[in-house]
Amino acid sequence: MHVGVVVNPIAGMGGRVGLKGTDGKLEAALERGADPWAPDRARRALDRLAELAPDATVSTVAAPMGERLVRAAGFKPERVVDPFDDPMPAVDVGDVPTETTAEHTRVAAERLAAAGVDLVLFVGGDGTATDVASALEGDDTPMLGVPAGVKVYSSVFGVSPEDAAEVAVRFSRTERREVMDIDEDAYREGEVVPTLRGIAHVPVAENLQASKQTASGTVESLAEGVAADIRARDGDGVTYVLGPGSTVGAIKSALGFEPSPIGVDVWRDGAVVARDAAESAIVDELDGEAVIVVSPIGGQGFVFGRGNPQLSPAVIREAEVQIVASRAKLDTVRTLRVDTDDPALDESLAGWVRVRVGKFETRMMRIV
């Protein structure tokens, strides 16, 4: 087995600081104190790959796009491709990454495919997936994503970094799957319109995520019921961390305020105390009893880890979790999933949970 590894070192950095992505926003993310996230996700995948296939042949990309991480996992790269040759701009390879470009990713993927890898294992989000798919267009080399972006709608990613490594080792055939992406500027304004960016050859496996789907069905009764329960506790000092998306957005509207549709809003004692809050602002408000209200992504079933990185392990550990969803949305998923970037927390969240689907009704679902 010959695996090609390419890492987008800045993928996902804008998420926890409330930027909904990093495309064109790296400087702003760094100013808000964002830390690199993708390298840690890559390390988890590579460590698992080393456990399962220590003798695998690995080719990778010059730092900061994979080489140091591959070596740290114990592999000696057969080939290190360099996408930073002129005329493309040089990239600072210090501890804090500077902005690598889509062209760097495309060149890296092209050169890995030319090196004869059996699979391009990339680390990033939908933008990275689009770049890799573009580079491999017309080539039968399969691709597989380690999820490390803010929005991960495409069906070319493993459910977790470890799952991606397991798929890379064990797959025996491929199928054509969708690569989706959205306009991040429109996304920051609350408009979510996934667009098909390409079709890629992807390993066939159970532990791959599905494409995001949009659920139909009314949520008015659900929103009214949850909002009534929240209002009943106004004055008790309970902090409600209200996640992104249209379902929880309907609850925010029922509470009487204009929601930030893809952001996290914080409510306490009858008032919004933080709007479109980054992780740090949410943590600052967690003093006493707290409840996170969140809805899974239709089609995928992710409760945490897709589209809501502000709801970090530091936030989740300090609050009760209430999951809400329309019946129509739950009909699009068989199980719920979490990918918090904290395996111990993921394990603690796993199991059967009660999901509120109406004013009073609930449905049992399993987080796997």
Residue, then its C-alpha position, 0 to 999 in steps of 0.5 A: m500500500h502506497v499512501g500520499v498525504v497532503v495537509n492543509p495546515i490552516a483548515g478549520m482555524g476560523g471555526r472556533v473563533g467564530l469566522k465560519g471558515t478560513d478561506g481568505k480569513l487567516e489573518a483575522a483568525l490569527e488576530r482572534g487567537a486561532d490555533p492550528w487545528a488540522p495538524d492535530r487531526a492529521r497526527r491522529a490519522l497518521d498515528r492510527l495508520a502507523e498502528l494498522a500498517p507500520d510498513a506502509t509506503v508513504s509519500t507526502v508534501a514538504a512542510p507545512m503540508g505533511e512532511r513533519l507530521v508523517r515523520a513524527a508518526g514514524f514513517k520515512p517518506e518515500r518521496v516528499v513533493d514540493p509545491f512551493d517551487d517558483p513561481m508560487p509564493a514561498v510559505d513560512v514553515g514556522d510553528v504558526p502556518t501562513e496561508t497556503t493556497a489552493e494551487h499549492t494543494r492542487v500541485a501537491a495532489e497532482r504530484l502525489a498521483a504522478a508518484g503512483v500512490d494508491l490513495v491521496l489522503f488529504v486533511g482539510g475541509d470541503g475547499t481542500a476536497t474541491d482542490v484535490a478533486s480538481a487535481l485528480e480529475g481524469d485520474d483514477t487515483p482515489m482520494l479520502g478526507v480526514p475531516a478538519g474543516v468548519k463545514v464538511y458537507s462532502s461525502v469523501f471524508g471519514v467520520s473521524p481521523e481514525d476512521a479515515a486511516e482505517v478506510a485507507v488501510r482496508f478498502s478494496r474498491t472505490e465508488r464515485r462520490e460527491v464533492m460539495d462546497i459553499d461560498e463562505d462569504a454567503y455562509r457567514e451571512g447565513e445563506v447555506v447553499p451547497t454546490l456540487r464541485g466535482i465527482a471523485h473516486v473514493p474508497v467504499a466503506e461504512n465509516l464514511q460520512a454522507s453528503k449533507q442533506t436538507a430536511s423538510g418538515t415543520v419545526e414550529s411546534l418543536a421550537e415553541g415547546v423548547a422556547a417555552d421551556i427555556r422561558a420557564r427557567d428565566g430568572d434561574g440563572v441557566t445559560y442556554v448555548l443555542g447552536p447554529g442551523s435552521t432548527v435551532g434558529a426557529i427556537k431563537s425566533a420563538l424566543g423573540f430575537e433575530p438569530s445568527p443563523i449559522g452562529v452560536d447565540v447565548w441566552r440567559d434570564g430572558a436576554v441574549v448575552a452573546r451573539d454569534a459567539a466564538e468559543s472563548a466568548i461562550v466559555d466566558e458565559l459558562d458560570g453555573e448551570a448550562v444547556i447546549v441546544v443543538s440539532p444534527i446535520g440532516g443526512q449526516g447526523f453529526v451533532f458536534g464536529r460539523g459546522n459548529p466548532q465553537l461548541s468545543p470540548a471545553v464548552i461541551r464538558e461544562a453543559e448538559v446537551q439537548i438535541v432537537a430535530s424535526r421528524a423529517k430530519l431524523d428520517t434522513v439519518r440512521t444514527l447520530r455522530v460526534d467528532t469533537d476532536d477529543p476521543a475521550l469526550d466522543e466516547s462519553l457522548a456515545g450511546w442512546v439519547r433522547v432527541r426532542v422532535g415536537k412540542f412534547e414528543t421525543r425519539m430515541m436515537r443512538i450516538v455512535 
